[in-house]
């Protein structure tokens, strides 16, 4: 999801999305730890999405963007 799409969402929706992405990241880490094949691109995408969401939340909190 792009940052511009995230800016259109409310703060509550972003927090829910952040929770979902963190759960996804946790599940990917557990799969990797259990020895299952996990695509590195999935892990990277989850991490980047979390960073985007946190950035947009911070911007909304400070009144930027």
PQR file with spaces between the fields and no chain letter, atoms N, CA, C, O and H, PARSE charges and radii, in Angstrom:
ATOM       1  N    UNK     1       0.845   -1.171    0.000 -0.4000 1.5000
ATOM       2  CA   UNK     1       0.000    0.000    0.000 -0.0000 2.0000
ATOM       3  C    UNK     1       0.895    1.239    0.000  0.5500 1.7000
ATOM       4  O    UNK     1       1.919    1.281    0.682 -0.5500 1.4000
ATOM       5  N    UNK     2       0.499    2.227   -0.760 -0.4000 1.5000
ATOM       6  CA   UNK     2       1.279    3.448   -0.865 -0.0000 2.0000
ATOM       7  C    UNK     2       0.972    4.393    0.288  0.5500 1.7000
ATOM       8  O    UNK     2      -0.099    4.334    0.892 -0.5500 1.4000
ATOM       9  H    UNK     2      -0.333    2.194   -1.314  0.4000 1.0000
ATOM      10  N    UNK     3       1.930    5.262    0.581 -0.4000 1.5000
ATOM      11  CA   UNK     3       1.747    6.217    1.666 -0.0000 2.0000
ATOM      12  C    UNK     3       0.596    7.172    1.359  0.5500 1.7000
ATOM      13  O    UNK     3      -0.124    7.587    2.267 -0.5500 1.4000
ATOM      14  H    UNK     3       2.800    5.310    0.091  0.4000 1.0000
ATOM      15  N    UNK     4       0.421    7.522    0.094 -0.4000 1.5000
ATOM      16  CA   UNK     4      -0.680    8.431   -0.260 -0.0000 2.0000
ATOM      17  C    UNK     4      -2.037    7.797    0.037  0.5500 1.7000
ATOM      18  O    UNK     4      -2.974    8.498    0.420 -0.5500 1.4000
ATOM      19  H    UNK     4       1.006    7.185   -0.644  0.4000 1.0000
ATOM      20  N    UNK     5      -2.151    6.493   -0.134 -0.4000 1.5000
ATOM      21  CA   UNK     5      -3.394    5.803    0.196 -0.0000 2.0000
ATOM      22  C    UNK     5      -3.596    5.760    1.709  0.5500 1.7000
ATOM      23  O    UNK     5      -4.728    5.823    2.189 -0.5500 1.4000
ATOM      24  H    UNK     5      -1.390    5.924   -0.445  0.4000 1.0000
ATOM      25  N    UNK     6      -2.505    5.655    2.454 -0.4000 1.5000
ATOM      26  CA   UNK     6      -2.594    5.591    3.910 -0.0000 2.0000
ATOM      27  C    UNK     6      -3.004    6.927    4.503  0.5500 1.7000
ATOM      28  O    UNK     6      -3.660    6.973    5.544 -0.5500 1.4000
ATOM      29  H    UNK     6      -1.586    5.604    2.065  0.4000 1.0000
ATOM      30  N    UNK     7      -2.620    8.010    3.847 -0.4000 1.5000
ATOM      31  CA   UNK     7      -2.957    9.337    4.365 -0.0000 2.0000
ATOM      32  C    UNK     7      -4.454    9.594    4.326  0.5500 1.7000
ATOM      33  O    UNK     7      -4.956   10.442    5.063 -0.5500 1.4000
ATOM      34  H    UNK     7      -2.087    7.972    3.002  0.4000 1.0000
ATOM      35  N    UNK     8      -5.170    8.871    3.476 -0.4000 1.5000
ATOM      36  CA   UNK     8      -6.618    9.039    3.380 -0.0000 2.0000
ATOM      37  C    UNK     8      -7.361    8.307    4.496  0.5500 1.7000
ATOM      38  O    UNK     8      -8.545    8.558    4.719 -0.5500 1.4000
ATOM      39  H    UNK     8      -4.762    8.182    2.877  0.4000 1.0000
ATOM      40  N    UNK     9      -6.684    7.416    5.190 -0.4000 1.5000
ATOM      41  CA   UNK     9      -7.318    6.629    6.249 -0.0000 2.0000
ATOM      42  C    UNK     9      -7.304    7.395    7.567  0.5500 1.7000
ATOM      43  O    UNK     9      -6.504    8.309    7.765 -0.5500 1.4000
ATOM      44  H    UNK     9      -5.721    7.212    5.010  0.4000 1.0000
ATOM      45  N    UNK    10      -8.208    7.002    8.462 -0.4000 1.5000
ATOM      46  CA   UNK    10      -8.252    7.625    9.784 -0.0000 2.0000
ATOM      47  C    UNK    10      -7.159    7.014   10.652  0.5500 1.7000
ATOM      48  O    UNK    10      -6.548    6.005   10.301 -0.5500 1.4000
ATOM      49  H    UNK    10      -8.859    6.260    8.301  0.4000 1.0000
ATOM      50  N    UNK    11      -6.933    7.652   11.789 -0.4000 1.5000
ATOM      51  CA   UNK    11      -5.898    7.180   12.705 -0.0000 2.0000
ATOM      52  C    UNK    11      -6.248    5.788   13.250  0.5500 1.7000
ATOM      53  O    UNK    11      -5.360    4.953   13.420 -0.5500 1.4000
ATOM      54  H    UNK    11      -7.429    8.472   12.074  0.4000 1.0000
ATOM      55  N    UNK    12      -7.507    5.539   13.518 -0.4000 1.5000
ATOM      56  CA   UNK    12      -7.936    4.231   14.033 -0.0000 2.0000
ATOM      57  C    UNK    12      -7.709    3.138   12.982  0.5500 1.7000
ATOM      58  O    UNK    12      -7.273    2.033   13.307 -0.5500 1.4000
ATOM      59  H    UNK    12      -8.228    6.217   13.380  0.4000 1.0000
ATOM      60  N    UNK    13      -8.008    3.461   11.724 -0.4000 1.5000
ATOM      61  CA   UNK    13      -7.790    2.480   10.654 -0.0000 2.0000
ATOM      62  C    UNK    13      -6.308    2.175   10.494  0.5500 1.7000
ATOM      63  O    UNK    13      -5.925    1.031   10.252 -0.5500 1.4000
ATOM      64  H    UNK    13      -8.361    4.358   11.461  0.4000 1.0000
ATOM      65  N    UNK    14      -5.471    3.210   10.631 -0.4000 1.5000
ATOM      66  CA   UNK    14      -4.026    3.001   10.510 -0.0000 2.0000
ATOM      67  C    UNK    14      -3.498    2.141   11.655  0.5500 1.7000
ATOM      68  O    UNK    14      -2.637    1.285   11.450 -0.5500 1.4000
ATOM      69  H    UNK    14      -5.782    4.140   10.828  0.4000 1.0000
ATOM      70  N    UNK    15      -4.014    2.371   12.857 -0.4000 1.5000
ATOM      71  CA   UNK    15      -3.567    1.564   13.996 -0.0000 2.0000
ATOM      72  C    UNK    15      -3.973    0.098   13.818  0.5500 1.7000
ATOM      73  O    UNK    15      -3.211   -0.804   14.169 -0.5500 1.4000
ATOM      74  H    UNK    15      -4.713    3.066   13.024  0.4000 1.0000
ATOM      75  N    UNK    16      -5.158   -0.139   13.281 -0.4000 1.5000
ATOM      76  CA   UNK    16      -5.604   -1.508   13.022 -0.0000 2.0000
ATOM      77  C    UNK    16      -4.743   -2.156   11.949  0.5500 1.7000
ATOM      78  O    UNK    16      -4.387   -3.330   12.050 -0.5500 1.4000
ATOM      79  H    UNK    16      -5.777    0.593   12.997  0.4000 1.0000
ATOM      80  N    UNK    17      -4.410   -1.381   10.919 -0.4000 1.5000
ATOM      81  CA   UNK    17      -3.556   -1.881    9.850 -0.0000 2.0000
ATOM      82  C    UNK    17      -2.160   -2.190   10.378  0.5500 1.7000
ATOM      83  O    UNK    17      -1.550   -3.184    9.984 -0.5500 1.4000
ATOM      84  H    UNK    17      -4.699   -0.427   10.837  0.4000 1.0000
ATOM      85  N    UNK    18      -1.654   -1.336   11.272 -0.4000 1.5000
ATOM      86  CA   UNK    18      -0.344   -1.557   11.873 -0.0000 2.0000
ATOM      87  C    UNK    18      -0.334   -2.858   12.675  0.5500 1.7000
ATOM      88  O    UNK    18       0.626   -3.626   12.614 -0.5500 1.4000
ATOM      89  H    UNK    18      -2.150   -0.529   11.592  0.4000 1.0000
ATOM      90  N    UNK    19      -1.395   -3.095   13.417 -0.4000 1.5000
ATOM      91  CA   UNK    19      -1.497   -4.331   14.193 -0.0000 2.0000
ATOM      92  C    UNK    19      -1.486   -5.557   13.279  0.5500 1.7000
ATOM      93  O    UNK    19      -0.820   -6.550   13.571 -0.5500 1.4000
ATOM      94  H    UNK    19      -2.175   -2.471   13.467  0.4000 1.0000
ATOM      95  N    UNK    20      -2.224   -5.483   12.179 -0.4000 1.5000
ATOM      96  CA   UNK    20      -2.256   -6.588   11.221 -0.0000 2.0000
ATOM      97  C    UNK    20      -0.877   -6.855   10.632  0.5500 1.7000
ATOM      98  O    UNK    20      -0.461   -8.007   10.508 -0.5500 1.4000
ATOM      99  H    UNK    20      -2.765   -4.677   11.942  0.4000 1.0000
ATOM     100  N    UNK    21      -0.174   -5.794   10.271 -0.4000 1.5000
ATOM     101  CA   UNK    21       1.153   -5.945    9.661 -0.0000 2.0000
ATOM     102  C    UNK    21       2.160   -6.495   10.661  0.5500 1.7000
ATOM     103  O    UNK    21       3.036   -7.278   10.295 -0.5500 1.4000
ATOM     104  H    UNK    21      -0.512   -4.859   10.371  0.4000 1.0000
ATOM     105  N    UNK    22       2.038   -6.088   11.925 -0.4000 1.5000
ATOM     106  CA   UNK    22       2.943   -6.627   12.949 -0.0000 2.0000
ATOM     107  C    UNK    22       2.680   -8.109   13.175  0.5500 1.7000
ATOM     108  O    UNK    22       3.613   -8.885   13.384 -0.5500 1.4000
ATOM     109  H    UNK    22       1.326   -5.452   12.222  0.4000 1.0000
ATOM     110  N    UNK    23       1.404   -8.503   13.132 -0.4000 1.5000
ATOM     111  CA   UNK    23       1.069   -9.930   13.267 -0.0000 2.0000
ATOM     112  C    UNK    23       1.638  -10.716   12.084  0.5500 1.7000
ATOM     113  O    UNK    23       2.164  -11.817   12.250 -0.5500 1.4000
ATOM     114  H    UNK    23       0.647   -7.873   12.962  0.4000 1.0000
ATOM     115  N    UNK    24       1.522  -10.135   10.895 -0.4000 1.5000
ATOM     116  CA   UNK    24       2.065  -10.788    9.705 -0.0000 2.0000
ATOM     117  C    UNK    24       3.585  -10.946    9.824  0.5500 1.7000
ATOM     118  O    UNK    24       4.136  -11.995    9.491 -0.5500 1.4000
ATOM     119  H    UNK    24       1.095   -9.241   10.760  0.4000 1.0000
ATOM     120  N    UNK    25       4.249   -9.901   10.298 -0.4000 1.5000
ATOM     121  CA   UNK    25       5.698   -9.958   10.469 -0.0000 2.0000
ATOM     122  C    UNK    25       6.076  -11.028   11.503  0.5500 1.7000
ATOM     123  O    UNK    25       7.031  -11.780   11.305 -0.5500 1.4000
ATOM     124  H    UNK    25       3.802   -9.049   10.569  0.4000 1.0000
ATOM     125  N    UNK    26       5.329  -11.089   12.591 -0.4000 1.5000
ATOM     126  CA   UNK    26       5.592  -12.090   13.626 -0.0000 2.0000
ATOM     127  C    UNK    26       5.425  -13.500   13.064  0.5500 1.7000
ATOM     128  O    UNK    26       6.260  -14.371   13.305 -0.5500 1.4000
ATOM     129  H    UNK    26       4.553  -10.478   12.752  0.4000 1.0000
ATOM     130  N    UNK    27       4.346  -13.722   12.315 -0.4000 1.5000
ATOM     131  CA   UNK    27       4.105  -15.040   11.740 -0.0000 2.0000
ATOM     132  C    UNK    27       5.208  -15.431   10.762  0.5500 1.7000
ATOM     133  O    UNK    27       5.612  -16.593   10.721 -0.5500 1.4000
ATOM     134  H    UNK    27       3.667  -13.014   12.119  0.4000 1.0000
ATOM     135  N    UNK    28       5.695  -14.485    9.980 -0.4000 1.5000
ATOM     136  CA   UNK    28       6.792  -14.773    9.057 -0.0000 2.0000
ATOM     137  C    UNK    28       8.066  -15.138    9.814  0.5500 1.7000
ATOM     138  O    UNK    28       8.803  -16.035    9.406 -0.5500 1.4000
ATOM     139  H    UNK    28       5.367  -13.541   10.013  0.4000 1.0000
ATOM     140  N    UNK    29       8.321  -14.435   10.925 -0.4000 1.5000
ATOM     141  CA   UNK    29       9.499  -14.750   11.739 -0.0000 2.0000
ATOM     142  C    UNK    29       9.381  -16.143   12.343  0.5500 1.7000
ATOM     143  O    UNK    29      10.360  -16.887   12.391 -0.5500 1.4000
ATOM     144  H    UNK    29       7.723  -13.706   11.257  0.4000 1.0000
ATOM     145  N    UNK    30       8.184  -16.495   12.803 -0.4000 1.5000
ATOM     146  CA   UNK    30       7.980  -17.818   13.397 -0.0000 2.0000
ATOM     147  C    UNK    30       8.134  -18.913   12.343  0.5500 1.7000
ATOM     148  O    UNK    30       8.692  -19.974   12.626 -0.5500 1.4000
ATOM     149  H    UNK    30       7.389  -15.891   12.764  0.4000 1.0000
ATOM     150  N    UNK    31       7.647  -18.663   11.142 -0.4000 1.5000
ATOM     151  CA   UNK    31       7.805  -19.641   10.067 -0.0000 2.0000
ATOM     152  C    UNK    31       9.280  -19.847    9.746  0.5500 1.7000
ATOM     153  O    UNK    31       9.730  -20.976    9.550 -0.5500 1.4000
ATOM     154  H    UNK    31       7.194  -17.802   10.912  0.4000 1.0000
ATOM     155  N    UNK    32      10.023  -18.756    9.695 -0.4000 1.5000
ATOM     156  CA   UNK    32      11.450  -18.856    9.416 -0.0000 2.0000
ATOM     157  C    UNK    32      12.156  -19.618   10.537  0.5500 1.7000
ATOM     158  O    UNK    32      13.042  -20.433   10.278 -0.5500 1.4000
ATOM     159  H    UNK    32       9.657  -17.839    9.854  0.4000 1.0000
ATOM     160  N    UNK    33      11.763  -19.351   11.780 -0.4000 1.5000
ATOM     161  CA   UNK    33      12.364  -20.015   12.927 -0.0000 2.0000
ATOM     162  C    UNK    33      12.048  -21.506   12.964  0.5500 1.7000
ATOM     163  O    UNK    33      12.838  -22.299   13.476 -0.5500 1.4000
ATOM     164  H    UNK    33      11.044  -18.689   11.991  0.4000 1.0000
ATOM     165  N    UNK    34      10.902  -21.885   12.426 -0.4000 1.5000
ATOM     166  CA   UNK    34      10.495  -23.288   12.399 -0.0000 2.0000
ATOM     167  C    UNK    34      11.136  -24.031   11.230  0.5500 1.7000
ATOM     168  O    UNK    34      10.956  -25.240   11.086 -0.5500 1.4000
ATOM     169  H    UNK    34      10.260  -21.240   12.010  0.4000 1.0000
ATOM     170  N    UNK    35      11.873  -23.317   10.407 -0.4000 1.5000
ATOM     171  CA   UNK    35      12.567  -23.968    9.304 -0.0000 2.0000
ATOM     172  C    UNK    35      11.787  -24.011    8.010  0.5500 1.7000
ATOM     173  O    UNK    35      12.206  -24.660    7.052 -0.5500 1.4000
ATOM     174  H    UNK    35      12.020  -22.335   10.525  0.4000 1.0000
ATOM     175  N    UNK    36      10.646  -23.321    7.968 -0.4000 1.5000
ATOM     176  CA   UNK    36       9.864  -23.297    6.740 -0.0000 2.0000
ATOM     177  C    UNK    36      10.457  -22.278    5.771  0.5500 1.7000
ATOM     178  O    UNK    36      11.157  -21.349    6.171 -0.5500 1.4000
ATOM     179  H    UNK    36      10.306  -22.793    8.746  0.4000 1.0000
ATOM     180  N    UNK    37      10.163  -22.474    4.508 -0.4000 1.5000
ATOM     181  CA   UNK    37      10.623  -21.541    3.494 -0.0000 2.0000
ATOM     182  C    UNK    37       9.792  -20.269    3.572  0.5500 1.7000
ATOM     183  O    UNK    37       8.564  -20.317    3.511 -0.5500 1.4000
ATOM     184  H    UNK    37       9.593  -23.229    4.183  0.4000 1.0000
ATOM     185  N    UNK    38      10.457  -19.145    3.706 -0.4000 1.5000
ATOM     186  CA   UNK    38       9.785  -17.851    3.726 -0.0000 2.0000
ATOM     187  C    UNK    38      10.498  -16.957    2.722  0.5500 1.7000
ATOM     188  O    UNK    38      11.724  -16.846    2.729 -0.5500 1.4000
ATOM     189  H    UNK    38      11.455  -19.106    3.756  0.4000 1.0000
ATOM     190  N    UNK    39       9.718  -16.329    1.868 -0.4000 1.5000
ATOM     191  CA   UNK    39      10.323  -15.432    0.893 -0.0000 2.0000
ATOM     192  C    UNK    39      10.833  -14.184    1.586  0.5500 1.7000
ATOM     193  O    UNK    39      10.117  -13.563    2.372 -0.5500 1.4000
ATOM     194  H    UNK    39       8.722  -16.419    1.863  0.4000 1.0000
ATOM     195  N    UNK    40      12.063  -13.822    1.297 -0.4000 1.5000
ATOM     196  CA   UNK    40      12.662  -12.627    1.889 -0.0000 2.0000
ATOM     197  C    UNK    40      11.888  -11.382    1.478  0.5500 1.7000
ATOM     198  O    UNK    40      11.829  -10.407    2.227 -0.5500 1.4000
ATOM     199  H    UNK    40      12.645  -14.326    0.659  0.4000 1.0000
ATOM     200  N    UNK    41      11.300  -11.417    0.298 -0.4000 1.5000
ATOM     201  CA   UNK    41      10.553  -10.248   -0.171 -0.0000 2.0000
ATOM     202  C    UNK    41       9.313   -9.999    0.685  0.5500 1.7000
ATOM     203  O    UNK    41       8.910   -8.850    0.866 -0.5500 1.4000
ATOM     204  H    UNK    41      11.349  -12.209   -0.310  0.4000 1.0000
ATOM     205  N    UNK    42       8.704  -11.061    1.214 -0.4000 1.5000
ATOM     206  CA   UNK    42       7.537  -10.900    2.079 -0.0000 2.0000
ATOM     207  C    UNK    42       7.930  -10.235    3.392  0.5500 1.7000
ATOM     208  O    UNK    42       7.221   -9.361    3.892 -0.5500 1.4000
ATOM     209  H    UNK    42       9.031  -11.995    1.067  0.4000 1.0000
ATOM     210  N    UNK    43       9.066  -10.657    3.947 -0.4000 1.5000
ATOM     211  CA   UNK    43       9.553  -10.082    5.198 -0.0000 2.0000
ATOM     212  C    UNK    43       9.878   -8.606    4.989  0.5500 1.7000
ATOM     213  O    UNK    43       9.531   -7.760    5.812 -0.5500 1.4000
ATOM     214  H    UNK    43       9.641  -11.367    3.540  0.4000 1.0000
ATOM     215  N    UNK    44      10.539   -8.314    3.893 -0.4000 1.5000
ATOM     216  CA   UNK    44      10.932   -6.940    3.579 -0.0000 2.0000
ATOM     217  C    UNK    44       9.703   -6.056    3.370  0.5500 1.7000
ATOM     218  O    UNK    44       9.659   -4.929    3.862 -0.5500 1.4000
ATOM     219  H    UNK    44      10.821   -9.002    3.224  0.4000 1.0000
ATOM     220  N    UNK    45       8.720   -6.556    2.652 -0.4000 1.5000
ATOM     221  CA   UNK    45       7.508   -5.789    2.395 -0.0000 2.0000
ATOM     222  C    UNK    45       6.755   -5.498    3.691  0.5500 1.7000
ATOM     223  O    UNK    45       6.247   -4.392    3.878 -0.5500 1.4000
ATOM     224  H    UNK    45       8.756   -7.472    2.252  0.4000 1.0000
ATOM     225  N    UNK    46       6.682   -6.472    4.577 -0.4000 1.5000
ATOM     226  CA   UNK    46       6.002   -6.270    5.855 -0.0000 2.0000
ATOM     227  C    UNK    46       6.716   -5.187    6.663  0.5500 1.7000
ATOM     228  O    UNK    46       6.072   -4.318    7.252 -0.5500 1.4000
ATOM     229  H    UNK    46       7.094   -7.371    4.425  0.4000 1.0000
ATOM     230  N    UNK    47       8.048   -5.245    6.688 -0.4000 1.5000
ATOM     231  CA   UNK    47       8.829   -4.249    7.418 -0.0000 2.0000
ATOM     232  C    UNK    47       8.636   -2.850    6.842  0.5500 1.7000
ATOM     233  O    UNK    47       8.490   -1.880    7.586 -0.5500 1.4000
ATOM     234  H    UNK    47       8.571   -5.950    6.209  0.4000 1.0000
ATOM     235  N    UNK    48       8.637   -2.753    5.529 -0.4000 1.5000
ATOM     236  CA   UNK    48       8.470   -1.455    4.875 -0.0000 2.0000
ATOM     237  C    UNK    48       7.067   -0.898    5.108  0.5500 1.7000
ATOM     238  O    UNK    48       6.905    0.303    5.323 -0.5500 1.4000
ATOM     239  H    UNK    48       8.756   -3.541    4.925  0.4000 1.0000
ATOM     240  N    UNK    49       6.062   -1.758    5.067 -0.4000 1.5000
ATOM     241  CA   UNK    49       4.691   -1.299    5.318 -0.0000 2.0000
ATOM     242  C    UNK    49       4.541   -0.769    6.741  0.5500 1.7000
ATOM     243  O    UNK    49       3.872    0.239    6.967 -0.5500 1.4000
ATOM     244  H    UNK    49       6.194   -2.734    4.892  0.4000 1.0000
ATOM     245  N    UNK    50       5.166   -1.453    7.698 -0.4000 1.5000
ATOM     246  CA   UNK    50       5.120   -1.007    9.086 -0.0000 2.0000
ATOM     247  C    UNK    50       5.763    0.374    9.207  0.5500 1.7000
ATOM     248  O    UNK    50       5.238    1.249    9.895 -0.5500 1.4000
ATOM     249  H    UNK    50       5.709   -2.273    7.515  0.4000 1.0000
ATOM     250  N    UNK    51       6.893    0.562    8.542 -0.4000 1.5000
ATOM     251  CA   UNK    51       7.571    1.859    8.589 -0.0000 2.0000
ATOM     252  C    UNK    51       6.717    2.952    7.953  0.5500 1.7000
ATOM     253  O    UNK    51       6.654    4.068    8.467 -0.5500 1.4000
ATOM     254  H    UNK    51       7.319   -0.149    7.984  0.4000 1.0000
ATOM     255  N    UNK    52       6.059    2.638    6.839 -0.4000 1.5000
ATOM     256  CA   UNK    52       5.189    3.623    6.182 -0.0000 2.0000
ATOM     257  C    UNK    52       4.031    4.028    7.088  0.5500 1.7000
ATOM     258  O    UNK    52       3.706    5.209    7.206 -0.5500 1.4000
ATOM     259  H    UNK    52       6.110    1.731    6.420  0.4000 1.0000
ATOM     260  N    UNK    53       3.416    3.040    7.723 -0.4000 1.5000
ATOM     261  CA   UNK    53       2.281    3.322    8.600 -0.0000 2.0000
ATOM     262  C    UNK    53       2.723    4.195    9.772  0.5500 1.7000
ATOM     263  O    UNK    53       2.041    5.156   10.125 -0.5500 1.4000
ATOM     264  H    UNK    53       3.680    2.080    7.627  0.4000 1.0000
ATOM     265  N    UNK    54       3.867    3.860   10.376 -0.4000 1.5000
ATOM     266  CA   UNK    54       4.369    4.650   11.497 -0.0000 2.0000
ATOM     267  C    UNK    54       4.687    6.079   11.068  0.5500 1.7000
ATOM     268  O    UNK    54       4.443    7.022   11.820 -0.5500 1.4000
ATOM     269  H    UNK    54       4.421    3.079   10.089  0.4000 1.0000
ATOM     270  N    UNK    55       5.224    6.239    9.878 -0.4000 1.5000
ATOM     271  CA   UNK    55       5.541    7.571    9.360 -0.0000 2.0000
ATOM     272  C    UNK    55       4.274    8.391    9.195  0.5500 1.7000
ATOM     273  O    UNK    55       4.219    9.544    9.624 -0.5500 1.4000
ATOM     274  H    UNK    55       5.422    5.472    9.268  0.4000 1.0000
ATOM     275  N    UNK    56       3.253    7.806    8.577 -0.4000 1.5000
ATOM     276  CA   UNK    56       1.999    8.524    8.350 -0.0000 2.0000
ATOM     277  C    UNK    56       1.324    8.856    9.683  0.5500 1.7000
ATOM     278  O    UNK    56       0.775    9.945    9.844 -0.5500 1.4000
ATOM     279  H    UNK    56       3.297    6.869    8.229  0.4000 1.0000
ATOM     280  N    UNK    57       1.362    7.926   10.634 -0.4000 1.5000
ATOM     281  CA   UNK    57       0.787    8.200   11.968 -0.0000 2.0000
ATOM     282  C    UNK    57       1.503    9.365   12.626  0.5500 1.7000
ATOM     283  O    UNK    57       0.865   10.228   13.230 -0.5500 1.4000
ATOM     284  H    UNK    57       1.808    7.040   10.504  0.4000 1.0000
ATOM     285  N    UNK    58       2.814    9.396   12.514 -0.4000 1.5000
ATOM     286  CA   UNK    58       3.591   10.498   13.089 -0.0000 2.0000
ATOM     287  C    UNK    58       3.270   11.817   12.433  0.5500 1.7000
ATOM     288  O    UNK    58       3.177   12.844   13.105 -0.5500 1.4000
ATOM     289  H    UNK    58       3.332    8.695   12.023  0.4000 1.0000
ATOM     290  N    UNK    59       3.097   11.799   11.125 -0.4000 1.5000
ATOM     291  CA   UNK    59       2.744   13.014   10.403 -0.0000 2.0000
ATOM     292  C    UNK    59       1.369   13.518   10.814  0.5500 1.7000
ATOM     293  O    UNK    59       1.162   14.722   10.962 -0.5500 1.4000
ATOM     294  H    UNK    59       3.172   10.965   10.578  0.4000 1.0000
ATOM     295  N    UNK    60       0.435   12.603   10.997 -0.4000 1.5000
ATOM     296  CA   UNK    60      -0.914   12.997   11.400 -0.0000 2.0000
ATOM     297  C    UNK    60      -0.887   13.594   12.818  0.5500 1.7000
ATOM     298  O    UNK    60      -1.599   14.553   13.115 -0.5500 1.4000
ATOM     299  H    UNK    60       0.602   11.624   10.876  0.4000 1.0000
ATOM     300  N    UNK    61      -0.053   13.005   13.680 -0.4000 1.5000
ATOM     301  CA   UNK    61       0.018   13.454   15.056 -0.0000 2.0000
ATOM     302  C    UNK    61       0.610   14.874   15.149  0.5500 1.7000
ATOM     303  O    UNK    61       0.164   15.684   15.961 -0.5500 1.4000
ATOM     304  H    UNK    61       0.525   12.225   13.439  0.4000 1.0000
ATOM     305  N    UNK    62       1.614   15.163   14.314 -0.4000 1.5000
ATOM     306  CA   UNK    62       2.264   16.474   14.375 -0.0000 2.0000
ATOM     307  C    UNK    62       1.579   17.492   13.480  0.5500 1.7000
ATOM     308  O    UNK    62       1.922   18.674   13.515 -0.5500 1.4000
ATOM     309  H    UNK    62       1.976   14.505   13.654  0.4000 1.0000
ATOM     310  N    UNK    63       0.636   17.065   12.695 -0.4000 1.5000
ATOM     311  CA   UNK    63      -0.098   17.981   11.830 -0.0000 2.0000
ATOM     312  C    UNK    63       0.540   18.159   10.460  0.5500 1.7000
ATOM     313  O    UNK    63       0.073   18.981    9.671 -0.5500 1.4000
ATOM     314  H    UNK    63       0.357   16.105   12.666  0.4000 1.0000
ATOM     315  N    UNK    64       1.587   17.416   10.163 -0.4000 1.5000
ATOM     316  CA   UNK    64       2.220   17.493    8.851 -0.0000 2.0000
ATOM     317  C    UNK    64       1.439   16.720    7.828  0.5500 1.7000
ATOM     318  O    UNK    64       0.558   15.933    8.175 -0.5500 1.4000
ATOM     319  H    UNK    64       1.966   16.749   10.804  0.4000 1.0000
ATOM     320  N    UNK    65       1.750   16.933    6.575 -0.4000 1.5000
ATOM     321  CA   UNK    65       1.117   16.242    5.417 -0.0000 2.0000
ATOM     322  C    UNK    65      -0.339   16.491    5.418  0.5500 1.7000
ATOM     323  O    UNK    65      -1.049   16.005    4.538 -0.5500 1.4000
ATOM     324  H    UNK    65       2.466   17.571    6.294  0.4000 1.0000
